[in-house]
Structures are given as structure tokens and as C-alpha cells.
Amino acid sequence: MGSSGQGQSNYDLSFKILLIGDSAVGKSSLLVSFISNVVDDLSPTVGVDFKIKFLTVGGKKLKLTIWDTAGQERFRTLTSSYYRGAHGIILVYDVTRRDTFTNLSDVWAKELELYSTNEDCLKMLVGNKVDRESERVVSREEGVSLGKELGCLFLECSARTRENVEQCFAELALKIMEVPRLLEEGSTVKRNILKQKQEHQTPPSGGCCS
């Protein structure tokens, strides 16, 4: 499993991944840790941000467009449209804050059900900040149990130490590729992007003098 820089066009499949969850659970840190292998203390996301990552999983070169959404209530309507067409959704909570865990079923799972347009969409539950084990208030067993209840894959990770960070996205991508409809959509997205590029690059036919 390798990863490569941005700006490539030689990939096999293109998938859209969405990160959701309460503010300050570490969604942006998780994304930056995955994209650049560097983690800083980040300000809360305002509205929506996205980043692109190319990586090879299961013998396929993938382009992942990963959308990082704001957890604050006032941005909720702004982000609803970004659920559209998502192939994978990662629900993030902070293992040191129980409210961020209970809000997954009380708020985020309901929102996902309301806005997600892709019924085959793969979901993953991710407990972040396991590097702060002494402050943990949500056990791994509780995470596993909620994952089963919500029909999600489950992983714990640390954006700060990068433990399981790449695995979160790689495992989700592998599972997406196991769903025929999502696999077809990933191919279609790529074909459409290439078609648009070709149309944009085709010079207009000039007039002819008689």
C-alpha cells in the first residue's frame, strides 16, 4: 500500500469520502495526518474543506477526494449537500469526550440517514485520540458495539501519533471496492473527469477562408 503526491491523472478509480462528527474531535487533524504525515493543532473547520490523496490499495491506484465538514450546528445546513454522492463516510468521535460518542447516534447517524443519497455508501466509525489513554472515557468495546448497531466498520486511531490513520482510509477504500455499484461509480467519476478535461483541451475549430 503506497501513497503518492497530488496532481496525478494516472489512477484507476475516484471515490468521495466524507468526515463527520462533533467539533474538535480531530477530523481535520485526521485528514492532515493522512494527507501530509504532519499533525499540528488546527483551528475548527469553517463550513467545508476538502483535500485529495492518491494511494494504491488492493492493486488499484485510487484518487480519494476527502471532505472535512464543520461540526458546529450553525454550519449544518451548509454541509448537508456534501453528503450527495459520497462513497464512504467516516464518523469520528473523541475517546476522551463521551458527548461526542453519544452524539454519533443521537445526531450524526440521523443526519446521515436524512442526507446521504447513496444507499450503498460504506460507513466507518473512528474513535480518535487513543494516544490520551489515561483520559479515555469511551471503551473500545463500546465503540465496537455502536459500530455494529450503526452498520459501520470500526477502528480506533490517533491523528497525533498517526496510529491507524492510513489504515482508516485504506480499509474503507478496500470495502468500497467490494461493492459492485460503488466500484462502477468510481470508474464513472474518473471517466467523466477525463472527458471534461479532453473537452476543455480540444482547441476550437477555426474558420476557413474561401
Order of alpha helices (4+ residues) and beta strands (2+ residues): beta-beta-alpha-beta-beta-alpha-beta-alpha-alpha-beta-alpha-beta-alpha-alpha
